[in-house]
Amino acid sequence: MTLPEALVVAVAGFLGGAVNALAGGGSLISFPALVAVGYPAVTANVTNALAMWPGYASSSLAFRAELADQRAAMRSLGVTATVGGVAGTVLLLGLPSEVFDAVVPWFVLLASLLLGVQPRLADLVRRRSRGSDRASHRTPALHAALFAAGAYGAYFGGGLGVVLLGVLGLYLTDHLHVLMGLKNVLSLFVSTVAVIAFVLFAPVAWGAFALVAPAAFAGGWAGSRVAKQIPPDVLRAAIVLVGTAVGVAMLLRG
């Protein structure tokens, strides 16, 4: 990896961590950057999953005040998301790499679409945030959706935060900042499952990891600070455009 390529990868890691904390979809920055510097799609995805983990951790810590009374919800929802993550990890490691190469452009486009409609999901969350129903985190439909989201997140990961925020907003009535904190924690649970499996069984580009991981941690912390004050509309629109372009380019190349 050349110095300019290393700089691109590090900056992409910082931005990816920040965007995951802001709106979700940060992998649409970091994953294409790893592919662009020459890593195969599966290796780039695995390395990106490991490298984004510190960003999920830092953004979860940044919302610890908002989550102080959410321990029961975190335990209940975390188990379901984690089991889903196990299923997605098994699929990624068990299916041929050609399957991932074939479906990942569509996942990139799907994640871009989800990020594009995320403001509408956030509006839905705000409309439902009058009052609080702590028991609603036990709703079976919520757990079924979280299982599917966890499987998706471990298999690919791009847009996981957007998916989780939308799912949580459909069933819970807490303040948006609480739901963003839950989203970050659940993303951390899913990512942790994938990280453990990938370290043991998957191809990891450790040089790229060493660049992206600390940058993602710093980005996650910075993004969490900004998330409480500035709506990331312009950044979101730019990422949707980039993600769509990347997905189309991967389809044409394939």
N, C-alpha and C positions, 0 to 999 in steps of 0.2 A: 504494500500500500504506500503510495507516494504521500508527501507532506500535504499537498492540496487535498488529496482524497481523505486523509486523516482529519483534516480540518472540517471538510464537508460532513463527515460522519459524526464528529463531535458536536458540531452545531445542530445537526439533525437530531441527535440525542437530546440536547437541551430543549429544543423546540418541541420534540415529541413528549418529553416529560411535562413541559408546561401546558401543552394542549390537552393532554390526558387529564390534568387537574382542572383546566378551564371548562372543557366541553366534551372531552373524549375524542378519540380519533387520532391520537398522536402517532400511532403506528403508520398512518398514511404519510408521515414525513420520514420517520426513521427506517421503516422497511424498504421503501423505494431507494433511499440513499444507499443502503447496503447492497441492494441489487445493482444499483448504478455503478458501484465501484468494483463489481465483478463477482460477487458471491452468488452461488446457486440459490434458487428460491427457497428451498427447504432450509438450507444453512442460514440464509438471511432471516427467515422467520424464527427459527430456533434461537439464533443469536439475539435477535431483536426482543424476543420474549424474555430472555434472561436479563438483557440490558435495561429493559423498561421496569423491571421489578423494583429497583431502588426508587424510581419515580413514584410508583404506587405507594411504596412505604412512606416516603416523605409527605406526599399529599394526604395520606390517611392521618399521619401525625398532626398535620396542620389543621385538621378538622376535629381534633380530639375534644375541644370544648363543646362543639355542637353535638357530639356523640356521647356525652357524659351519661345520659339517661337512656341510651339505646342498647345496652349490653344484651338484653334478652333478644331483641330483634337481630343484632349482629350474630349471636350464637345460632339462632334458628335459621336465618337466611344464609349464613355462612356455610352451614353444613350442606344445604342443598346446592349452593353455587360450587362448593368444593367437589361434591359428587359429580356434578356436571362437568367440571374441569377434568376429573379423572377420565370420564367417557371421551371427551375431546382429545385428551392426550393419547389414549389408546388408539383412537382413529388415526391420529397423525403419525404415530410410530408404527402402526400395523399396516396401513395402506401403502401401496407403492408410491414412490415420489412422483411418478408421472400423474397420479391422481391429483396431488396437490398442485403440480404445475398447471394442470388443466382447469382447476376450479378457482385458483387464487385470483386471476384477473376479475372473475365475477364477484368474489368476496371484496376485492378492492372497490369495485363499482358499487356494491351493496353498502359497504361502509361509508362511501362518499355520499350516497343517497341518504342514509340514516343521519349523517352529520348535517346534511342540508336541511332536513326537516326537524332537527333538534330544537330550534326555537319554538316550534309548535308544540313539541313534547313538553318543553319547559313551561309554556303558557298553560298547558293542561295541568301540570303539577301545581302551578300557582293558583289556578281556579279551585283545585281540590285541597289547598293548604289551609282552609278555614277550619280550625279545630284540629283534633288529633284522635286517632283511633288506634291505640297501641295493640289491640288484639288482631288488627287486620294483617299483621305480618304472619299470621298462621293460615291465611287463606290458601287452600290447595291450588287454585289456579295460579296464584303468585309463585308458589314453589315449582310448579310445572314449567312456568315461563323462565324462572331463574335457572332451572336445570338445563334447559335448552340454551340459554345465554351463556352459561358456564362452559358447556360443550363447545359452542362456537368460539368462545374466547380462548380456550386452550388449543383449539385446532388452528385458528388463524390469529384472532386477537384484535384486528383492526376494527375500530368502532365499538368495541365492547362497552366502553363507558357510556356511549350514547344509548346502546341497547338497554343497559342496566338502568339508566336514568328513566328511560321511557317505561320500562316494566315497573319500577318502583312507583313512578308517578301515577300509574293506572290503579294501584291498589292501596297505597299509603297516603295519608293526608297531612304529613308533617311539613314543616317549612322547607323551602327549596334547599337551603344550606344543609339541613339535616340529611335530605335525600342525596345531595352531592357527596356528603361525608360517607353515607352508607355505600354509595356507588364506588367510591374510592376503596373502601375496605373490602367490598366483595370482589372488586378487580384484583386486589392484593391476594385474596384467598385463591382465586382461580389461577393467577400468575404463579403463586407459590407451588401449587400442584405441578404446573407445567415445568417450572424451573427444576424441581427435584428430578423429574423424569428425564428432562433434556440433558441435565448434567451427567446422568448415569448412562443414557442410551442413545443420545442424538448427536449429530455433528455440530460442534460449536466453533465459531471463529473467535478464539479467545483474544486475539489482538484487537479486533473490532469491539469486542465486549469491554475491554479495558478502557476504550475511548468513550463508548456510548453510556456505560453504566453510571459513572460519576456525573456526567453531563445531564443524564436523565434525572438523577437525584436532585441536582441543583435546580433543574427546570421544574420538577414537580413541586418543590417548595416555593419557588417564585410564582408559579402558576396558581397555586393555592392562595397565596396572598392577593394576587390580582383578581382571582375569581370572586372575591367577596366585594369588589368595588367596581370593576370595569366589565361590561358585557363584551364578550369576545366576538362580536358579529363580523367585523372585517376579517379577522384572522380565520374565523370559521369559513367564510366565503372563499378565501384564498385556498384553504386546505381542500375544500370540496372541488375546486377547479383543478388543483394539482392532482388530487386523488383520481378524479375522472380521467384526466389526461394520462396518468400512469396506467390505469386499468385498460383504457383503449389501446395504448401503446403495447401493453403486454398481450392483448388479444391479437393485434395485428402481427406482432413478432411471432406469436405461436402459430 
